[in-house]
């Protein structure tokens, strides 16, 4: 098993300071993938990161810890609300989404 990405460990340490969900974020199955091609596609052009349940996609490798923390917060949200969280973007869009606001707050509160 490859060594755990230190950026994920640091982001987890930051999120572990928050008690927003019943269980701490689990990073055992989470990995970071650098995928510049993904961010050339229309839905993701304006973003530098995107999280799924187990993968954090990044536009480039040199992003800061705030973005990793933000995206790991989304993983944490999906660990507790695996369907509701991703589907919430359909109803509210990006800017007004409660999970997006929480991820931004997590990065700011733990900076």
KOLPA-370302 format. One line per 2 residues: number of its first residue (from 0); their letters; for each residue x, y, z of N, C-alpha, C. Coordinates in steps of 0.2 Angstrom, whole numbers, plus 5000, padded with zeros to 4 digits. Layout:
N
NUM) a) X:Y:Z:X:Y:Z:X:Y:Z | ...
END
This chain:
111
0) xx) 5004:4994:5000:5000:5000:5000:5004:5006:5000 | 5003:5011:4995:5007:5017:4995:5006:5021:5001
2) xx) 5011:5025:5003:5010:5029:5009:5005:5034:5008 | 5001:5036:5014:4996:5041:5013:4998:5047:5011
4) xx) 4995:5051:5007:4996:5057:5005:4996:5062:5011 | 5002:5066:5012:5002:5070:5018:4997:5076:5017
6) xx) 4995:5078:5011:4990:5083:5011:4983:5081:5014 | 4982:5074:5012:4975:5072:5015:4976:5071:5023
8) xx) 4982:5069:5025:4983:5069:5033:4982:5076:5036 | 4985:5081:5033:4984:5087:5036:4977:5090:5035
10) xx) 4974:5089:5030:4967:5091:5029:4962:5087:5034 | 4964:5081:5035:4960:5077:5040:4961:5080:5047
12) xx) 4967:5082:5049:4969:5085:5055:4965:5091:5056 | 4964:5095:5051:4961:5101:5052:4953:5100:5053
14) xx) 4950:5095:5049:4943:5094:5050:4942:5090:5056 | 4946:5087:5059:4945:5083:5065:4944:5088:5071
16) xx) 4946:5094:5070:4945:5100:5075:4937:5102:5075 | 4934:5100:5070:4927:5102:5070:4922:5096:5072
18) xx) 4917:5097:5075:4912:5092:5077:4905:5093:5073 | 4906:5094:5067:4900:5095:5063:4896:5089:5061
20) xx) 4899:5083:5061:4896:5077:5059:4897:5072:5064 | 4893:5066:5065:4894:5062:5070:4900:5058:5071
22) xx) 4903:5057:5065:4910:5053:5065:4915:5057:5061 | 4921:5057:5064:4927:5060:5060:4927:5058:5053
24) xx) 4930:5062:5048:4931:5060:5041:4936:5054:5041 | 4934:5049:5037:4939:5043:5036:4942:5044:5029
26) xx) 4949:5043:5029:4953:5045:5023:4956:5038:5021 | 4955:5033:5024:4958:5026:5022:4957:5025:5014
28) xx) 4951:5026:5011:4950:5024:5004:4950:5030:5000 | 4952:5036:5003:4952:5042:4999:4959:5043:4995
30) xx) 4959:5045:4989:4965:5047:4986:4964:5053:4982 | 4970:5056:4980:4970:5063:4976:4972:5061:4970
32) xx) 4969:5063:4964:4971:5062:4958:4971:5069:4954 | 4977:5070:4951:4978:5076:4947:4975:5074:4940
34) xx) 4970:5078:4938:4967:5077:4931:4966:5083:4928 | 4971:5086:4925:4969:5093:4921:4964:5092:4916
36) xx) 4964:5086:4912:4959:5085:4907:4952:5086:4910 | 4950:5084:4916:4944:5084:4918:4941:5091:4919
38) xx) 4946:5096:4920:4944:5103:4921:4943:5106:4915 | 4944:5103:4909:4943:5106:4903:4936:5105:4900
40) xx) 4933:5100:4904:4926:5099:4902:4921:5104:4905 | 4916:5105:4902:4911:5111:4903:4909:5111:4911
42) xx) 4907:5106:4914:4904:5107:4920:4910:5109:4926 | 4916:5107:4924:4921:5108:4929:4926:5114:4927
44) xx) 4925:5117:4922:4930:5122:4920:4932:5127:4925 | 4927:5130:4929:4928:5135:4933:4931:5133:4940
46) xx) 4932:5126:4941:4934:5124:4947:4941:5122:4947 | 4945:5121:4953:4951:5119:4954:4951:5112:4957
48) xx) 4946:5110:4960:4945:5104:4963:4938:5101:4963 | 4937:5095:4964:4931:5091:4963:4931:5085:4967
50) xx) 4926:5084:4972:4927:5078:4976:4921:5073:4974 | 4923:5066:4974:4918:5061:4974:4918:5058:4981
52) xx) 4915:5052:4981:4915:5049:4988:4922:5046:4990 | 4926:5045:4985:4933:5042:4987:4939:5045:4983
54) xx) 4937:5050:4979:4943:5053:4975:4942:5061:4975 | 4947:5064:4976:4948:5071:4976:4952:5072:4969
56) xx) 4948:5075:4964:4951:5077:4958:4954:5084:4959 | 4960:5085:4956:4963:5092:4956:4965:5094:4949
58) xx) 4965:5100:4948:4967:5103:4941:4974:5102:4941 | 4978:5104:4946:4985:5104:4946:4988:5101:4953
60) xx) 4994:5099:4953:4997:5097:4960:4998:5102:4965 | 4999:5108:4963:5002:5113:4968:4996:5117:4971
62) xx) 4991:5114:4972:4985:5118:4976:4987:5118:4983 | 4984:5123:4987:4985:5124:4994:4981:5119:4998
64) xx) 4983:5119:5005:4979:5115:5009:4972:5117:5010 | 4970:5123:5009:4963:5125:5010:4959:5122:5005
66) xx) 4961:5121:4999:4957:5117:4994:4956:5110:4996 | 4962:5107:4998:4961:5100:5000:4957:5099:5006
68) xx) 4957:5103:5010:4952:5103:5016:4945:5104:5014 | 4944:5109:5009:4937:5110:5007:4935:5104:5003
70) xx) 4939:5101:4999:4936:5095:4995:4936:5089:5000 | 4940:5088:5005:4939:5083:5010:4933:5084:5014
72) xx) 4931:5090:5015:4925:5091:5019:4919:5088:5015 | 4919:5089:5008:4914:5086:5004:4914:5078:5005
74) xx) 4920:5075:5005:4920:5068:5006:4917:5066:5013 | 4918:5070:5018:4916:5069:5024:4908:5070:5024
76) xx) 4906:5075:5021:4898:5076:5020:4895:5070:5017 | 4898:5067:5011:4896:5061:5008:4896:5055:5012
78) xx) 4901:5055:5017:4901:5049:5021:4895:5048:5026 | 4892:5054:5027:4886:5054:5031:4880:5055:5027
80) xx) 4880:5058:5021:4874:5059:5017:4876:5057:5010 | 4877:5051:5009:4880:5049:5002:4875:5050:4996
82) xx) 4869:5051:4997:4865:5053:4991:4862:5060:4992 | 4860:5062:4997:4858:5069:4998:4863:5074:4997
84) xx) 4869:5073:4999:4874:5078:4997:4875:5080:4990 | 4877:5074:4986:4878:5076:4979:4872:5078:4975
86) xx) 4866:5075:4977:4860:5077:4974:4857:5084:4976 | 4860:5087:4981:4858:5094:4983:4860:5099:4978
88) xx) 4865:5098:4974:4867:5103:4969:4862:5104:4964 | 4858:5099:4963:4852:5099:4957:4847:5104:4960
90) xx) 4845:5104:4966:4840:5109:4968:4842:5116:4970 | 4849:5117:4972:4851:5123:4974:4856:5126:4970
92) xx) 4859:5122:4966:4865:5125:4962:4871:5125:4967 | 4876:5129:4964:4883:5129:4968:4883:5134:4973
94) xx) 4882:5140:4972:4883:5146:4976:4879:5146:4983 | 4872:5144:4982:4868:5143:4988:4868:5137:4991
96) xx) 4872:5132:4989:4872:5125:4992:4874:5125:4999 | 4871:5122:5004:4873:5122:5011:4879:5118:5012
98) xx) 4880:5113:5008:4886:5109:5008:4892:5113:5006 | 4891:5117:5001:4897:5121:4998:4899:5126:5003
100) xx) 4893:5129:5006:4895:5134:5012:4898:5131:5018 | 4897:5125:5019:4900:5122:5025:4907:5120:5023
102) xx) 4909:5118:5017:4915:5116:5015:4920:5123:5015 | 4917:5128:5013:4921:5134:5013:4922:5136:5020
104) xx) 4917:5136:5025:4918:5137:5032:4923:5133:5035 | 4923:5127:5033:4928:5122:5036:4935:5124:5035
106) xx) 4936:5126:5029:4943:5128:5027:4945:5135:5031 | 4940:5139:5031:4941:5145:5034:4942:5145:5042
108) xx) 4938:5140:5045:4938:5140:5052:4944:5136:5055 | 4947:5132:5050:4953:5128:5052:4960:5131:5050
110) x) 4960:5136:5046:4966:5139:5043:4971:5141:5048
END
